[in-house]
Amino acid sequence: MADIEHPTRFAASAPDRPAVILGDQVVTYGELEARSNQVAHALRAAGLEVGGHLAVLMENRAEYFEVVWGALRAGLLVTPINWHLSTAEAAYIVGDCGASALVASAPRADVVAGIDAPALTVRLAVGGPIDGFASYEGTLAAQPSTPLGDECEGNWMFYSSGTTGRPKGIRQTRVGAPLGEPTPFTGMLRLLYGGDERTRYLSPAPLYHAAPLGWATAVHRLGGTVVVTERFDPVGFLGEIERHRVTLAQVVPTHLIRLLKLPVEVRTGFDLSSLRTLVHAAAPCPVEVKRAVLDWLGPIVYEYYSGSEGVGFCAIGPQEWLAHPGSVGRSVLGPVHIVGDDGGELAPRVEGRVYFEGAATFEYTGDEGGSAGAFDERGWGTFGEVGWVDEDGYLYLTDRVSNMIVSGGVNIYPREIEDVLIAHPAVADVVVIGVPDAEMGESVRAVVQPQAPVADPAAFAAELTAFVRERIAHYKAPRSVVLLTELPRLPTGKIARRLLPAEATG
């Protein structure tokens, strides 16, 4: 028991230690152990054997951890579903992953009530009734709180964010390992970010996303406390750090931008002295934003670059970043290779597609060709990014291949323009896209969410264009600007380009 990495270890050694804190609700390790065991027994009794599949569709709530830990210790594959999806979108994932059990919360009844997947035989409703669903509480009450006789490790089957099309299931994992078998992820959490029993980890992001749920459960494997918020609020986020003496927090660049947009007297009015590590990932972070956060919080800001597919992992600490500003770090797994259009490897500081040697293999459910496209003939894997490396092996990302704008035969990557525009004090959020252009093929358009209502949109557009031209090459400046009251950014921090309205893309 002493050597395993699993919350059951701490249920025995520290049963009263908080495992989960959400608002005023606290779940101890002893309570998490009992409840997750009841979930495991209920699923096994319903016919889900090792290798079976469970889907979860709930907002951030304490029961989320009971459900996923119960399923994982029963040896199941677990698929968290974005609760912002429509019924049709959620039904697609439930059917595509082949789940035979679905656990949903009562506030999501309008989404799940219409789901009719052929393999779905178990439906449990948390926090209130849902037509056609059995009561979660009632089902658990009939089950013992002791472990299953055949408990073993399950695993995740995450789906891509679906920012440009339908989400894809990422199948790369095995099930059935001995319970608490050490994993590379918990080793990374220990080595790079100091994770241990004293860790108090704050996640303000939705648990359906791979990073927050993966990190939270990794903290549980090490015996730390996970503090979760229902949603991100910049003032509330700082208050949670102060209130719970948080030591480790994870955010996305959008959160950092919103924190920096707070009045200085507000964001400096909290006691953040307990915070030892602030990690950001999931989306590009503008250099000036990160520099401003380091100036504010000191050298505690860390970054990593990876993806649910797991083909590579880069990391960088604060001092490294100051020496290599803009880098996402060096690979902690296989070497990084920058590859040209002819498949040949490029020299340092030459831009090309980013590949990782020794990449973990995976497949997309129902789209093996799509996953095959992530690997070249050498077995190197890619997330589809464009970038370059310096002479020390530090990786710098330019953008995604799929976002590239070709204007007059010239390749333009939106990220560079977005990084400039987000620094404008009147810009709250921005995405840059290519739109059809009779002369140039495509032209650059900035879709902007202003900080406040704009009295003269034409003058504002001209101001933004001039702002860009003062900082980067003129041909990269937007030829058109569209203003929206809000951009379709997912809670994970990624922009959903497919959800931009016609007025922005036409």
C-alpha positions in Angstrom: 0.0 0.0 0.0 2.8 2.4 0.8 4.2 2.4 -2.7 1.1 2.7 -4.7 0.0 5.9 -6.3 -3.7 6.0 -5.6 -6.1 7.8 -3.3 -6.9 4.6 -1.5 -3.5 4.8 0.1 -4.3 8.1 1.7 -7.8 7.0 2.7 -5.9 4.6 5.0 -3.1 6.9 6.2 -5.0 10.3 6.3 -8.8 9.7 6.0 -9.7 13.1 7.2 -7.5 15.0 4.8 -9.5 17.0 2.3 -9.3 15.4 -1.2 -11.7 17.9 -2.9 -12.8 21.4 -2.0 -15.5 23.1 -4.0 -16.9 26.2 -2.5 -17.9 25.3 1.1 -18.1 21.6 0.3 -15.2 19.4 1.4 -14.8 15.7 0.5 -12.1 13.8 2.6 -10.0 11.0 1.4 -12.0 8.6 3.5 -15.3 9.8 2.0 -13.8 9.7 -1.6 -12.7 6.1 -1.0 -16.1 4.9 0.3 -18.1 6.7 -2.4 -15.8 5.6 -5.3 -16.0 2.0 -4.1 -19.8 2.2 -4.2 -19.7 3.6 -7.7 -17.3 0.7 -8.8 -19.7 -1.9 -7.3 -22.7 -0.3 -8.9 -21.1 -0.3 -12.4 -19.8 -3.9 -12.0 -23.3 -5.0 -10.8 -24.7 -3.4 -13.9 -22.5 -5.5 -16.2 -19.5 -3.2 -16.8 -16.4 -5.4 -16.7 -12.8 -4.4 -17.1 -12.4 -2.6 -20.4 -16.0 -1.3 -20.3 -16.8 2.3 -21.0 -18.4 5.1 -19.0 -19.2 8.7 -20.1 -19.7 11.6 -17.7 -21.6 14.8 -18.5 -21.6 17.1 -15.5 -20.6 20.6 -14.6 -17.8 21.0 -12.0 -19.1 19.3 -8.8 -17.7 17.1 -6.1 -19.4 14.0 -7.4 -17.3 14.2 -10.5 -14.4 12.7 -8.6 -16.5 9.9 -7.0 -17.7 8.8 -10.5 -14.3 8.9 -12.3 -12.4 7.3 -9.4 -15.1 4.6 -9.1 -14.9 3.9 -12.9 -11.1 4.0 -13.0 -10.7 1.5 -10.1 -13.2 -0.8 -11.8 -10.9 -0.9 -14.8 -13.1 1.1 -17.2 -12.3 3.6 -19.9 -13.7 7.1 -18.9 -14.8 9.7 -21.4 -15.7 13.2 -19.9 -18.1 15.2 -22.2 -18.2 18.9 -22.6 -21.5 19.9 -21.0 -21.8 23.0 -23.2 -22.5 20.7 -26.2 -25.9 20.3 -27.8 -27.8 17.0 -27.5 -26.8 16.0 -31.0 -23.1 16.7 -30.3 -23.1 14.9 -26.9 -25.0 12.0 -28.4 -22.4 11.7 -31.1 -19.6 11.3 -28.5 -21.6 8.8 -26.4 -22.3 6.7 -29.5 -18.8 7.1 -31.0 -17.0 6.0 -27.8 -19.3 3.0 -27.3 -20.2 3.9 -23.7 -22.5 1.5 -21.9 -22.9 3.8 -18.9 -23.7 7.5 -18.8 -23.6 9.6 -15.5 -25.1 13.1 -15.9 -26.2 15.9 -13.5 -29.8 17.1 -13.2 -28.9 20.6 -14.6 -27.8 18.9 -17.8 -31.2 17.1 -18.2 -32.1 19.0 -21.3 -28.9 17.8 -23.0 -28.9 14.1 -22.1 -32.6 13.3 -22.1 -32.6 12.9 -25.9 -29.4 10.7 -26.1 -30.2 7.3 -27.5 -27.0 5.4 -28.1 -27.3 1.6 -28.9 -24.7 0.5 -26.4 -26.0 2.6 -23.5 -27.6 0.4 -20.8 -26.9 2.3 -17.6 -28.0 5.9 -17.0 -27.5 7.6 -13.6 -28.7 11.1 -12.6 -26.7 13.1 -10.0 -28.3 15.9 -8.0 -31.9 15.4 -9.0 -34.1 13.4 -11.3 -33.8 13.0 -15.1 -36.4 11.2 -17.1 -35.1 7.7 -18.0 -32.2 7.9 -15.5 -31.9 6.0 -12.2 -31.0 7.9 -9.1 -27.3 8.1 -8.5 -27.8 8.4 -4.7 -30.3 5.6 -4.6 -28.1 3.3 -6.7 -25.0 3.9 -4.5 -26.9 3.4 -1.3 -27.5 -0.3 -2.2 -23.7 -0.9 -2.7 -20.9 -1.7 -0.2 -18.2 0.8 0.4 -15.4 -1.8 0.4 -13.1 -2.3 -2.7 -14.0 -4.6 -5.5 -12.3 -8.0 -5.4 -10.9 -7.5 -8.9 -10.2 -3.7 -8.9 -7.5 -2.6 -11.3 -6.5 0.5 -13.3 -8.8 1.9 -15.9 -7.9 4.8 -18.2 -9.1 7.9 -20.0 -10.5 8.2 -23.5 -10.6 11.9 -24.1 -12.1 13.7 -27.1 -10.5 16.5 -29.0 -11.9 20.0 -28.4 -13.6 20.1 -31.8 -12.6 23.7 -32.4 -12.6 23.3 -36.2 -14.9 20.3 -36.7 -16.3 17.2 -34.9 -14.4 16.1 -31.8 -12.4 12.9 -32.2 -11.9 10.2 -29.6 -8.2 9.5 -28.8 -7.6 5.9 -28.0 -4.1 5.2 -26.9 -4.4 3.5 -23.6 -4.5 0.2 -21.9 -6.6 -1.0 -18.9 -6.1 -3.6 -16.3 -2.8 -2.5 -14.8 -2.3 -3.2 -11.0 -4.1 -0.5 -8.9 -1.8 2.4 -8.2 0.9 1.5 -10.6 3.2 4.5 -10.9 2.7 6.5 -14.1 5.0 8.9 -16.0 2.5 11.7 -15.4 2.7 11.6 -11.6 6.5 11.4 -11.9 6.4 14.5 -14.0 4.2 16.2 -11.5 6.7 15.4 -8.7 9.8 16.3 -10.7 8.8 19.4 -12.5 6.2 21.0 -10.2 6.9 19.6 -6.7 3.7 17.6 -6.3 3.4 15.7 -3.1 1.0 15.2 -0.1 1.3 18.9 0.8 0.2 20.1 -2.6 -2.9 22.3 -2.7 -3.9 22.4 -6.4 -6.4 24.9 -7.7 -8.1 24.3 -11.0 -10.6 26.9 -12.3 -11.2 25.1 -15.6 -13.9 22.6 -16.5 -13.2 19.0 -15.5 -14.4 17.6 -18.8 -11.1 18.9 -20.3 -8.1 16.5 -20.3 -5.6 18.8 -18.4 -7.7 19.8 -15.4 -9.1 16.3 -14.8 -5.7 14.6 -15.5 -3.9 16.9 -13.2 -6.5 16.8 -10.4 -6.5 13.0 -10.3 -2.7 13.0 -10.5 -2.7 15.2 -7.4 -5.0 12.7 -5.7 -2.6 9.9 -6.6 0.1 11.8 -4.6 -2.2 12.6 -1.7 -2.7 16.4 -2.2 -5.8 18.5 -2.0 -7.7 19.6 -5.1 -9.6 22.9 -5.0 -12.1 23.3 -7.8 -14.2 26.3 -8.8 -17.4 26.1 -10.8 -16.1 28.5 -13.3 -13.2 31.0 -13.7 -13.7 34.4 -12.2 -10.4 36.4 -11.9 -11.2 38.0 -8.5 -12.6 34.7 -7.2 -9.5 32.8 -8.4 -7.2 35.1 -6.4 -9.5 34.8 -3.4 -9.4 30.9 -3.6 -5.5 31.0 -3.5 -5.6 33.2 -0.4 -8.4 31.3 1.3 -7.1 27.8 0.8 -3.3 28.6 0.8 -3.0 27.1 -2.7 0.5 26.0 -3.7 0.0 24.9 -7.3 -2.5 26.4 -9.8 -3.1 25.8 -13.5 -4.5 28.2 -16.0 -4.7 29.0 -19.7 -3.4 32.2 -21.3 -7.0 33.7 -21.5 -7.1 33.5 -17.6 -3.8 35.3 -17.4 -5.0 38.1 -19.7 -8.2 38.5 -17.6 -6.1 38.6 -14.4 -3.9 41.3 -15.9 -6.9 43.3 -17.0 -8.0 43.7 -13.4 -7.1 47.0 -11.8 -3.7 46.8 -10.2 -5.0 47.6 -6.7 -7.4 44.6 -7.0 -5.0 42.0 -8.2 -2.3 43.1 -5.7 -4.8 43.1 -2.8 -4.7 39.3 -2.1 -2.2 37.3 -0.1 -0.7 35.0 -2.7 2.4 34.1 -0.7 1.5 30.3 -0.6 1.6 30.0 -4.4 4.8 28.3 -5.4 3.9 27.2 -9.0 1.6 28.7 -11.6 1.4 26.5 -14.7 -0.1 27.5 -18.0 -0.7 25.6 -21.2 -3.5 24.7 -23.7 -3.1 27.7 -25.9 -0.3 30.2 -27.0 0.6 32.8 -24.5 1.7 36.2 -25.9 5.2 37.1 -24.8 4.2 40.4 -23.2 1.4 38.8 -21.3 3.8 36.2 -19.7 6.4 38.9 -19.0 3.8 40.9 -17.2 2.7 37.9 -15.1 6.3 37.2 -14.1 6.8 40.8 -13.2 3.7 40.6 -11.0 4.1 37.2 -9.4 7.8 36.6 -9.6 9.7 33.5 -11.0 6.9 30.9 -10.3 5.3 30.8 -13.8 5.9 27.5 -15.6 4.6 26.4 -19.1 4.2 23.2 -20.9 3.2 22.2 -24.4 1.5 18.9 -25.1 -1.9 17.6 -26.2 -4.4 14.8 -25.5 -2.8 12.7 -28.2 0.3 12.5 -26.1 2.8 12.5 -29.0 5.2 14.9 -27.2 5.7 17.1 -24.2 7.8 20.2 -23.7 8.3 22.2 -20.5 10.0 25.4 -19.5 10.6 27.1 -16.2 10.6 30.8 -15.4 14.3 31.4 -15.5 14.7 29.4 -18.7 11.9 31.4 -20.3 13.5 34.7 -19.4 16.6 33.5 -21.3 14.5 32.2 -24.1 11.4 34.4 -24.2 8.5 33.0 -26.3 9.7 29.4 -26.1 7.4 26.6 -24.9 10.5 24.7 -23.7 12.6 21.7 -24.5 11.2 18.2 -25.0 11.3 16.0 -21.9 10.7 12.9 -24.0 12.1 12.3 -27.5 14.0 15.0 -29.6 12.1 17.7 -31.4 12.5 17.9 -35.2 11.5 20.7 -37.5 10.5 19.3 -40.9 10.2 21.1 -44.3 7.7 20.5 -47.0 10.0 17.9 -48.6 10.2 15.9 -45.4 13.8 16.9 -44.7 14.9 18.3 -41.3 15.5 22.0 -41.1 18.3 24.0 -39.4 17.8 25.9 -36.2 15.7 29.0 -36.5 14.1 27.8 -39.7 10.3 27.5 -39.6 8.6 24.2 -40.4 6.3 21.5 -39.0 7.0 20.4 -35.5 7.6 16.6 -35.0 8.6 14.6 -31.9 10.8 11.5 -32.1 9.7 8.5 -30.1 6.1 9.7 -30.0 3.4 7.7 -28.3 1.1 6.0 -30.8 -2.6 6.5 -30.7 -5.6 6.2 -33.0 -8.8 8.3 -33.4 -11.9 6.2 -33.1 -13.4 5.6 -36.5 -10.7 7.7 -38.2 -7.5 5.6 -38.3 -6.5 7.6 -41.3 -6.6 10.8 -39.3 -4.3 9.4 -36.6 -2.0 8.0 -39.3 -1.6 11.5 -40.6 -0.1 12.5 -37.3 3.0 10.4 -38.0 5.6 10.3 -40.7 7.4 7.3 -42.2 10.0 7.6 -39.4 7.4 7.3 -36.7 7.8 10.9 -35.6 4.6 12.4 -34.4 3.0 15.9 -34.7 0.2 17.9 -33.2 0.0 19.8 -36.5 1.9 22.9 -35.3 4.4 25.1 -37.1 7.5 26.4 -35.3 11.3 26.4 -35.0 14.0 25.5 -32.5 17.0 27.6 -31.4 20.5 26.3 -31.1 19.8 25.1 -27.5 16.9 23.0 -28.6 14.2 25.3 -27.3 10.9 25.1 -29.3 9.1 28.2 -30.5 5.6 27.7 -31.9 4.3 29.9 -34.7 0.8 28.6 -35.2 -1.2 25.6 -36.3 -0.9 24.5 -39.9 -4.7 24.5 -40.2 -4.9 28.2 -39.2 -2.5 29.4 -41.9 -3.7 32.3 -44.2 -2.3 32.3 -47.7 -2.6 35.9 -49.0 -1.1 36.8 -52.4 1.0 33.6 -52.2 2.5 34.5 -48.8 1.9 32.4 -45.7 0.6 34.3 -42.8 0.1 32.8 -39.3 -2.7 34.4 -37.2 -1.0 33.9 -33.8 1.6 36.6 -34.4 -1.1 39.2 -35.2 -3.3 38.0 -32.3 -0.3 38.5 -29.9 0.0 42.1 -31.0 -3.7 42.9 -30.9 -4.3 41.5 -27.4 -1.8 44.0 -26.1 -4.0 46.9 -27.2 -5.7 48.3 -24.1 -9.1 48.4 -25.8 -9.1 44.8 -26.9 -10.6 42.2 -24.5 -10.2 39.2 -26.9 -9.3 38.6 -30.5 -9.0 35.9 -33.2 -7.4 36.4 -36.6 -8.8 34.5 -39.6 -8.5 34.4 -43.4 -11.4 35.4 -45.5 -11.9 35.1 -49.3 -10.4 37.9 -51.3 -10.9 38.2 -55.1 -7.4 39.8 -55.6 -5.3 38.1 -52.9 -7.0 34.7 -52.5 -7.4 35.3 -48.8 -7.0 38.5 -46.7 -6.4 38.9 -43.0 -9.4 39.7 -40.8 -9.3 40.5 -37.1 -12.4 39.5 -35.2 -12.3 41.6 -32.0 -14.1 41.7 -28.7 -13.7 45.3 -27.4 -13.3 46.0 -23.7 -16.1 48.5 -23.9 -18.7 49.6 -26.6 -17.1 51.3 -29.5 -18.6 54.6 -30.7 -16.9 54.7 -34.1 -16.1 51.2 -35.4 -14.3 52.5 -38.6 -12.0 54.7 -36.5 -11.4 51.8 -34.1 -10.5 49.5 -37.0 -8.1 52.0 -38.4 -6.5 52.4 -34.9 -6.0 48.6 -34.6 -4.6 48.3 -38.1 -2.1 51.1 -37.3 -1.2 49.4 -34.0 -0.3 46.2 -35.8 1.7 48.0 -38.6 3.8 49.8 -35.9 4.9 46.4 -34.5 5.1 43.8 -37.3 5.3 43.7 -41.1 2.6 45.8 -42.8 1.4 42.9 -45.0 0.3 41.0 -41.8 -1.9 43.8 -40.6 -5.7 43.1 -40.9 -7.4 44.4 -44.0 -10.7 44.2 -42.2 -11.9 44.2 -38.6 -15.2 42.8 -37.3 -16.4 43.6 -33.8 -18.3 41.1 -31.7 -19.7 41.4 -28.1 -18.1 38.0 -27.3 -15.9 35.5 -29.0 -16.8 31.8 -29.0 -13.9 30.8 -26.7 -14.3 27.4 -25.0 -13.9 27.3 -21.2 -10.6 25.5 -21.9 -9.2 28.7 -23.4 -9.3 27.6 -27.0 -11.1 29.6 -29.6 -13.9 27.7 -31.4 -13.4 29.0 -35.0 -16.2 26.8 -36.2 -18.7 28.8 -34.0 -17.7 32.2 -35.3 -20.9 33.9 -36.7 -21.4 34.5 -40.5 -21.0 38.2 -39.9 -17.4 37.5 -38.9 -16.4 35.0 -41.6 -18.4 36.2 -44.6 
